[in-house]
Amino acid sequence: MRPPFWAIEEELEALSGHFPAGIDPYGTLYAILEGGPGGHTVLVWAPWAAGPEAMRAILSQPFAGRVILGLDVSGGDATPLAALTKRFSPRATLIVDEGEGLAHRFPGGKEIEAEEGPVLVPLDDPRPPRRLRRLAPTGLVYEELRLFQPWESPALNGAQPRPGSPLGAISQAAGSLAYSAGLKALTPALAALHEGLGD
């Protein structure tokens, strides 16, 4: 369920008392968590409802550099992630998905309209991908093409053979390493990512 804009503003007010935070044109709420000296910038992209658990995972262990927590209010669109990745230029992006464990690749796919609703199929399927017109909580209107290119990043400790989030290619296109992890695996996934980056 997509939150109304007033709910995003209320959460921004609560976060701003502890961290630099803001709302971008797509309604994405982000917070900037500063770690120790050195290190890299890591973007954690999580669904709106997973915000508290994602924040706890980030704060549960020391890190160098900074972590940007971006809370997705779109329900899984690629366009808001592309905008935040471009804004902060992270060295790596960790996308919270519905899978188990940590993933470092995705074979590519597209979302098509089927009788049973939207379905993810391989890229070589002849049916066209869904092209949607979206309205962000801020009032911004944007187009969303549900076409996802293959992506792969170097494997980290604990990486699973499962396919990762389709959105990883969005981060890679902006020069960011891409990974995804289930919410329950977020803490060890972050530890593995910081270790892999040398933070």
Steps between C-alpha positions, in 0.01 A plus 500: 500500500639840400511750786332840465727802485406615852628170639832544318530854640431375853772237468738763361439716806577206729817403312629856469550517875768231472644501146520724194190399304277613218227418248582498130262584211380137481399499865796286603594562862874476556727524802879542502684298763864593551748234610868513581765677291577367153284238339247531221141608448250213506134539407250271672175502301212361704121491478324765707358244744846352562649833611530429875659158449738635236606782732567253782710284269712798392556621856570154642865502394778755457596609148724749325372750245128565483181307439204658325171337594243557226142402576311412184138622500432396139443130560805385307548741208839542337476873427521626862800273567675636191443856624642436848797305363582789269469748788738325742729299265547208744786254457248220560124462529334235716136446404269340754293237318268212587760226455708308751861594566734713289496507119750649256345447155179491297452342154277775361127507442194709433161539654210428268124520539346151523153371585605444860659846523858627462750217442881508475623314190839460322620778272457284189125464560330661197239685707569870567592625848252704700531877460332680786415859586562562870403775742747555786372616842655839422280543193779418253387294200751262343511205261617160618620238247501156661804371311799376702844435353731225631748600768778341701743621768795322663378239747524588870531268798172318547368571150224263385447359149146642484410784262511842661278803464411598142585860595873432535571601141375850581782543751762346273405736219592785736839345581399336828560140600163330550390243758172398654403327822193387685407713798597229749842473336563875485735518801743228379466629143610848610792349691606305190465810282709720729762225514499463121546876455778507756307731734 
